[in-house]
Amino acid sequence: MCTYVQSKNTLVLTDKLAHTVYMYDTVKATSRAVTNENIQEPRGACPEPGDTVLVCSMRKNSIVHLTIDGKILGTYPVDIKLPFSICVSKDGTRLSVSNGTEGVSLRI
Protein backbone atom coordinates (compact mmCIF):
# COMPACT_ATOMS: atom_id res chain seq x y z
CA MET A 1 0.00 0.00 0.00
CA CYS A 2 1.18 3.56 -0.44
CA THR A 3 0.59 7.23 0.15
CA TYR A 4 2.23 10.43 -1.05
CA VAL A 5 3.43 13.36 1.07
CA GLN A 6 3.18 16.14 -1.47
CA SER A 7 4.97 18.84 0.52
CA LYS A 8 8.02 16.58 0.84
CA ASN A 9 7.80 14.92 -2.60
CA THR A 10 7.89 11.56 -0.84
CA LEU A 11 6.15 8.34 -1.78
CA VAL A 12 5.58 6.04 1.20
CA LEU A 13 5.27 2.33 0.42
CA THR A 14 4.58 -0.50 2.85
CA ASP A 15 5.80 -4.08 2.39
CA LYS A 16 3.93 -6.42 4.70
CA LEU A 17 6.11 -9.45 3.95
CA ALA A 18 9.39 -7.61 4.58
CA HIS A 19 7.95 -5.74 7.61
CA THR A 20 9.32 -2.56 6.05
CA VAL A 21 8.18 0.97 5.23
CA TYR A 22 9.96 2.58 2.27
CA MET A 23 10.29 6.35 1.89
CA TYR A 24 11.05 7.32 -1.73
CA ASP A 25 12.05 10.90 -2.54
CA THR A 26 10.60 11.50 -6.01
CA VAL A 27 12.82 14.53 -6.69
CA LYS A 28 16.18 13.14 -5.57
CA ALA A 29 15.33 9.55 -6.63
CA THR A 30 16.58 8.22 -3.29
CA SER A 31 14.91 5.84 -0.90
CA ARG A 32 15.15 4.79 2.70
CA ALA A 33 13.93 1.54 4.25
CA VAL A 34 12.50 1.72 7.76
CA THR A 35 12.35 -1.41 9.90
CA ASN A 36 11.61 -1.73 13.59
CA GLU A 37 10.21 -4.36 15.94
CA ASN A 38 7.01 -2.29 16.09
CA ILE A 39 6.55 -2.43 12.31
CA GLN A 40 5.04 -5.88 11.73
CA GLU A 41 3.04 -6.42 8.54
CA PRO A 42 2.63 -2.72 7.76
CA ARG A 43 -0.44 -1.99 5.68
CA GLY A 44 -2.24 1.32 5.22
CA ALA A 45 -0.41 4.62 5.49
CA CYS A 46 -1.49 8.23 5.43
CA PRO A 47 0.19 11.63 5.66
CA GLU A 48 -0.54 13.73 8.69
CA PRO A 49 -0.34 17.51 9.15
CA GLY A 50 3.26 18.32 10.00
CA ASP A 51 4.70 16.20 7.18
CA THR A 52 4.73 12.97 9.14
CA VAL A 53 3.16 9.61 8.28
CA LEU A 54 0.96 7.18 10.19
CA VAL A 55 1.28 3.48 9.29
CA CYS A 56 -0.90 0.56 10.40
CA SER A 57 1.22 -2.16 12.00
CA MET A 58 -1.23 -5.00 11.47
CA ARG A 59 0.39 -7.72 13.59
CA LYS A 60 1.13 -5.34 16.48
CA ASN A 61 -2.43 -3.91 16.55
CA SER A 62 -0.95 -0.44 16.54
CA ILE A 63 -0.19 2.68 14.54
CA VAL A 64 3.42 3.76 14.00
CA HIS A 65 4.13 7.50 13.64
CA LEU A 66 7.10 8.25 11.36
CA THR A 67 8.95 11.25 10.01
CA ILE A 68 9.74 11.37 6.30
CA ASP A 69 13.36 10.71 7.29
CA GLY A 70 12.31 7.41 8.85
CA LYS A 71 12.53 8.35 12.52
CA ILE A 72 9.86 6.71 14.66
CA LEU A 73 8.05 9.35 16.72
CA GLY A 74 5.78 6.92 18.52
CA THR A 75 3.77 3.73 18.47
CA TYR A 76 0.12 3.85 19.47
CA PRO A 77 -1.92 0.74 20.31
CA VAL A 78 -5.44 0.69 18.87
CA ASP A 79 -8.47 -1.14 20.21
CA ILE A 80 -9.12 -2.82 16.87
CA LYS A 81 -7.48 -6.08 15.79
CA LEU A 82 -5.36 -6.19 12.65
CA PRO A 83 -5.58 -2.50 11.62
CA PHE A 84 -5.50 -2.32 7.84
CA SER A 85 -6.35 1.18 6.63
CA ILE A 86 -6.00 4.64 8.12
CA CYS A 87 -6.81 8.24 7.30
CA VAL A 88 -6.55 11.59 9.05
CA SER A 89 -8.65 14.69 8.45
CA LYS A 90 -6.87 17.61 6.77
CA ASP A 91 -6.85 19.60 9.99
CA GLY A 92 -5.51 16.62 11.97
CA THR A 93 -8.40 16.51 14.44
CA ARG A 94 -9.92 13.19 13.36
CA LEU A 95 -8.35 9.78 12.85
CA SER A 96 -10.09 6.77 11.33
CA VAL A 97 -8.70 3.22 11.45
CA SER A 98 -10.31 0.14 9.94
CA ASN A 99 -9.47 -3.54 9.77
CA GLY A 100 -11.95 -4.17 6.99
CA THR A 101 -13.93 -6.79 8.92
CA GLU A 102 -14.95 -5.45 12.32
CA GLY A 103 -15.72 -1.89 11.31
CA VAL A 104 -14.17 1.49 11.80
CA SER A 105 -12.84 3.17 14.91
CA LEU A 106 -13.03 6.96 14.91
CA ARG A 107 -10.81 8.96 17.24
CA ILE A 108 -11.32 12.64 17.95
C-alpha positions in Angstrom: 0.0 0.0 0.0 1.2 3.6 -0.4 0.6 7.2 0.1 2.2 10.4 -1.1 3.4 13.4 1.1 3.2 16.1 -1.5 5.0 18.8 0.5 8.0 16.6 0.8 7.8 14.9 -2.6 7.9 11.6 -0.8 6.1 8.3 -1.8 5.6 6.0 1.2 5.3 2.3 0.4 4.6 -0.5 2.9 5.8 -4.1 2.4 3.9 -6.4 4.7 6.1 -9.5 3.9 9.4 -7.6 4.6 7.9 -5.7 7.6 9.3 -2.6 6.0 8.2 1.0 5.2 10.0 2.6 2.3 10.3 6.3 1.9 11.0 7.3 -1.7 12.0 10.9 -2.5 10.6 11.5 -6.0 12.8 14.5 -6.7 16.2 13.1 -5.6 15.3 9.6 -6.6 16.6 8.2 -3.3 14.9 5.8 -0.9 15.2 4.8 2.7 13.9 1.5 4.2 12.5 1.7 7.8 12.4 -1.4 9.9 11.6 -1.7 13.6 10.2 -4.4 15.9 7.0 -2.3 16.1 6.5 -2.4 12.3 5.0 -5.9 11.7 3.0 -6.4 8.5 2.6 -2.7 7.8 -0.4 -2.0 5.7 -2.2 1.3 5.2 -0.4 4.6 5.5 -1.5 8.2 5.4 0.2 11.6 5.7 -0.5 13.7 8.7 -0.3 17.5 9.2 3.3 18.3 10.0 4.7 16.2 7.2 4.7 13.0 9.1 3.2 9.6 8.3 1.0 7.2 10.2 1.3 3.5 9.3 -0.9 0.6 10.4 1.2 -2.2 12.0 -1.2 -5.0 11.5 0.4 -7.7 13.6 1.1 -5.3 16.5 -2.4 -3.9 16.5 -0.9 -0.4 16.5 -0.2 2.7 14.5 3.4 3.8 14.0 4.1 7.5 13.6 7.1 8.2 11.4 8.9 11.2 10.0 9.7 11.4 6.3 13.4 10.7 7.3 12.3 7.4 8.8 12.5 8.4 12.5 9.9 6.7 14.7 8.0 9.3 16.7 5.8 6.9 18.5 3.8 3.7 18.5 0.1 3.9 19.5 -1.9 0.7 20.3 -5.4 0.7 18.9 -8.5 -1.1 20.2 -9.1 -2.8 16.9 -7.5 -6.1 15.8 -5.4 -6.2 12.6 -5.6 -2.5 11.6 -5.5 -2.3 7.8 -6.4 1.2 6.6 -6.0 4.6 8.1 -6.8 8.2 7.3 -6.5 11.6 9.1 -8.7 14.7 8.4 -6.9 17.6 6.8 -6.9 19.6 10.0 -5.5 16.6 12.0 -8.4 16.5 14.4 -9.9 13.2 13.4 -8.3 9.8 12.8 -10.1 6.8 11.3 -8.7 3.2 11.5 -10.3 0.1 9.9 -9.5 -3.5 9.8 -12.0 -4.2 7.0 -13.9 -6.8 8.9 -14.9 -5.4 12.3 -15.7 -1.9 11.3 -14.2 1.5 11.8 -12.8 3.2 14.9 -13.0 7.0 14.9 -10.8 9.0 17.2 -11.3 12.6 18.0 
